[in-house]
Amino acid sequence: MDVRKLVSQAKAGDKDALLDLIMAREREFFGLSYVYMRNEQDASDVLQDMIVILYTRINTLKKNSAFYSWAKQILVRCCLTRLRRDKRWQPIPVGHEESTQHNPEQGLDLLDAVHRLPDAQRDVILLFYYDDKTFEEISEILQCPVGTVKSRLHQALKKLKGRLGDEYREEA
Amino acid sequence: MNIEKRLRQDAQRISQMQPPKDLRARLQASLDSVPMETKPIQRPVRRWFTPAIALLSAAMFLVFVTMTPMISDMIPVNSVLRTGDVLADHVVQEMESGDDRSLSEQPTTSNPTLPWGRVGIFVGLALLTGTLCVVELKGRSRILLPSLATLAIFAAICIAYMLNLFAL
């Protein structure tokens, strides 16, 4: 599949070309959407939002080869917008992190614990581990320096270890 | 178990999830709800455009600035700035030569030549700049109109100054 050619066609208004581009990596897109939304229905809805934005803004994309990183950047923003709109996303206020710690009685949900991290750290964890992105790709998607990405990842892992360390030791 | 290993395992579990079978149809339906783009695709401004405009503007400015000595030469000898000196020289000369002509007679006004050549260069550069703006910014009226208006005002002021119109 020639990505650049399909992107050029999509830029010329070819909806099928855009659809082919997304469907070629449907698992990647659905997986990324799912880790943010945590249910299939919402994940599909966000993908629908994303493809409309991609179609209307594709002419702002300068490098055709950067289509997928650009599309994922838009997907992440769509997820965050929908989470905020649905008011299901409650950022943890500073100083109240203790109250959100995992309760062992409810069972261990790693993704849930990741979602309790501050936004910036959660995004890095989701993109690095769940979407298998490199530091450079994450820095491009989140529009921040590579050093910041590494630092956020380190802090996020430290927090996760602090919160879930005991449970993991018991499981191991 | 190591937290990183656990994260990778969880990621693998999610990556094996099957997207809904009707995903393509749903995405297609979303795309169909968007009206087809009817306006022509706006291509980005070419790379050389900004440097070219900067260069032309600099050239116009240079042409204008190099006018300064010529403008000073163009000031008529009986102008406000020079009348006093000229009159004094004139009186001294008359006294030395014993000429009894009336002092009320004014010295002749010089006939300054207008810098048509340079004005031509300036107008040419301005026209070239305007044409480039029109060609490259066609369809972007929000940028094109202010650019052309600025260029026109700047060019008009400079040309008027060069032709000494303000002194009239």
Chai-1 contact restraints between the chains, C-beta under 6 A:
chainA,res_idxA,chainB,res_idxB,connection_type,confidence,min_distance_angstrom,max_distance_angstrom,comment,restraint_id
A,G13,B,E37,contact,1.0,0.0,6.0,A-B,restraint_1
A,K15,B,L31,contact,1.0,0.0,6.0,A-B,restraint_2
A,L19,B,L27,contact,1.0,0.0,6.0,A-B,restraint_3
A,M23,B,R24,contact,1.0,0.0,6.0,A-B,restraint_4
A,E26,B,P19,contact,1.0,0.0,6.0,A-B,restraint_5
A,F30,B,P19,contact,1.0,0.0,6.0,A-B,restraint_6
A,G31,B,I14,contact,1.0,0.0,6.0,A-B,restraint_7
A,G31,B,S15,contact,1.0,0.0,6.0,A-B,restraint_8
A,V35,B,I14,contact,1.0,0.0,6.0,A-B,restraint_9
A,S44,B,P20,contact,1.0,0.0,6.0,A-B,restraint_10
A,S44,B,R26,contact,1.0,0.0,6.0,A-B,restraint_11
A,Q48,B,R26,contact,1.0,0.0,6.0,A-B,restraint_12
A,Q48,B,S30,contact,1.0,0.0,6.0,A-B,restraint_13
A,I51,B,L27,contact,1.0,0.0,6.0,A-B,restraint_14
A,I51,B,S30,contact,1.0,0.0,6.0,A-B,restraint_15
A,I51,B,L31,contact,1.0,0.0,6.0,A-B,restraint_16
A,V52,B,S30,contact,1.0,0.0,6.0,A-B,restraint_17
A,V52,B,V34,contact,1.0,0.0,6.0,A-B,restraint_18
A,Y55,B,L31,contact,1.0,0.0,6.0,A-B,restraint_19
A,Y55,B,V34,contact,1.0,0.0,6.0,A-B,restraint_20
A,N59,B,I41,contact,1.0,0.0,6.0,A-B,restraint_21
A,L110,B,D10,contact,1.0,0.0,6.0,A-B,restraint_22
A,Y129,B,L7,contact,1.0,0.0,6.0,A-B,restraint_23
A,Y129,B,A11,contact,1.0,0.0,6.0,A-B,restraint_24
A,Y130,B,A11,contact,1.0,0.0,6.0,A-B,restraint_25
A,L160,B,I3,contact,1.0,0.0,6.0,A-B,restraint_26
A,K161,B,I3,contact,1.0,0.0,6.0,A-B,restraint_27
A,Y168,B,M1,contact,1.0,0.0,6.0,A-B,restraint_28
A,E171,B,M1,contact,1.0,0.0,6.0,A-B,restraint_29
A,A172,B,M1,contact,1.0,0.0,6.0,A-B,restraint_30
